[in-house]
Amino acid sequence: MLVKKYSRAYFFLKIIDFFTFFLRKNRNQKKITKNPKKILLSNIAHLGDVVISTGVLPHIKEKYPDAKIGFICGSWASDVVTQHPLIDKVYFVDHRILNRSDISILKKMFSYFRSKYKALKEIKKEKYDIAIDLYFFFPNCIHLFFKSKIPTRIGYTSGGYKNFLTHTLEWIEKDQHVSIYQSKLLEFLDIKKTGLKYLNPLITVERNFDPVLSDIIKKDYVVFHIGSGDQRKNWPIDNWKILTKKAAEKIKIVFTGKGSFENKQIENIIQNNSNCFNFCDKLNYKNLVQLIDKAKSIVCTDSLISHISSALNKQTLVLFSNVNNPQHWIMKKENIHQIVFGIDSVVDIDFIYKRLFDFIKNAL
């Protein structure tokens, strides 16, 4: 089970599994409709996770072109899904554990129950034929599928509530991209994508630029993204300072980020360098995608930025801490280069600098 062992959530899920064992009857044996009219997907994790999940959409549409697709995510990922060309309905469930907003635990709990109740009410009306939970960690929407009376419920057993699924897969640690784990769930629908190393996320780049980007995109630039949702993933600030000082002598650098903490760090890195620009908290999702699409290269941590730039096939250097398995989160593409760092590994800044400008030369 992919939840911290012996935590309260762990024991809670074990108790749920024990008292719902009778639901296992005929698991993986129930017939799945061959012509579903409505399919519901879910990934209530963070923004980058939802971006990755969009990779399954073209394959589902290819198999079932007339099916309507619904998507459950956290409200923080609304920009990714609300205008997506292959998604017809969107529902928000803001689970307390995944909510990174700066509010109290009580407010997060209230937000979760309110959003879940609203989603449940709306999903019941739609009468979906199939539901697939793409997130194999805890928490998930498997119980919500069950309460919505969706006849076919597909997911991994690793995130809890496994007895509420009609079709299950065991999660096994492998050196493969997260999207390949997700593609395995599609095999229940007779959608088989063998031999692929990843499912490329489907991201639309709008060509009408807002004023915030009109000046910055006129000249060549690279994007630096220093932050992530987990501080353990971040590269030391002193390293960013050295790399920035060297790179800014040759090309314009645009920094992206979110929140006052990252904004202060970026200002500390830039130190009034006239060839560096701080766009922390200045871009919405649409602007961010456009900025990355026009960049000559991207240097970033394991974050939303790395997933967007990979999807757009940009020259990308991902500074990946050894907290997680990089094979899960970095797409195996020729223009994506991962540099793993950690307590026991020293990253050569000169090597990153050289690699960055090799990428820029290729992009010019």
CORCORKA-V223282 format. One record per backbone hydrogen bond with DSSP energy under -1.0 kcal/mol. NH is the residue of the N-H (numbers start at 1). CO is the residue of the C=O. If there is no record, write none. Layout:
((NH,CO) (NH,CO))
This chain:
((2,158) (3,1) (7,4) (11,7) (12,8) (13,9) (14,10) (15,11) (16,12) (17,13) (18,14) (19,15) (23,20) (24,21) (27,24) (28,166) (29,26) (39,68) (40,130) (41,70) (42,132) (43,72) (50,46) (51,47) (52,48) (53,49) (55,52) (56,53) (60,56) (61,57) (62,58) (63,59) (64,60) (67,64) (68,37) (70,39) (71,89) (72,41) (73,91) (77,74) (78,75) (80,77) (81,77) (82,78) (84,81) (87,84) (88,69) (89,69) (91,71) (93,73) (95,93) (99,95) (103,101) (108,104) (109,105) (110,106) (111,107) (112,108) (113,109) (114,110) (115,111) (116,112) (117,113) (118,114) (119,115) (120,116) (121,117) (122,118) (123,119) (124,120) (125,121) (127,123) (129,38) (130,38) (131,152) (132,40) (133,154) (134,42) (138,2) (145,141) (146,142) (147,143) (148,144) (149,146) (150,145) (152,129) (154,131) (155,167) (157,169) (160,157) (164,161) (165,162) (166,153) (167,153) (169,155) (176,174) (178,328) (180,177) (181,177) (182,178) (183,179) (184,180) (188,185) (189,186) (190,187) (191,186) (213,210) (217,213) (218,215) (222,252) (223,297) (224,254) (225,299) (233,230) (234,231) (240,236) (241,237) (242,238) (243,239) (244,240) (245,241) (246,242) (247,243) (248,244) (250,247) (251,247) (253,275) (254,222) (255,277) (256,224) (263,259) (264,260) (265,261) (266,262) (267,263) (268,264) (269,265) (270,266) (271,267) (276,273) (277,253) (279,255) (281,257) (282,279) (288,284) (289,285) (290,286) (291,287) (292,288) (293,289) (294,290) (296,221) (298,315) (299,223) (300,317) (303,301) (307,303) (308,304) (309,305) (310,306) (311,307) (312,308) (313,310) (314,309) (316,335) (317,298) (318,337) (319,300) (320,318) (320,339) (322,341) (328,325) (330,326) (333,331) (336,333) (337,316) (339,318) (341,320) (342,345) (352,348) (353,349) (354,350) (355,351) (356,352) (357,353) (358,354) (359,355) (360,356) (361,357) (362,358) (363,359) (364,360))
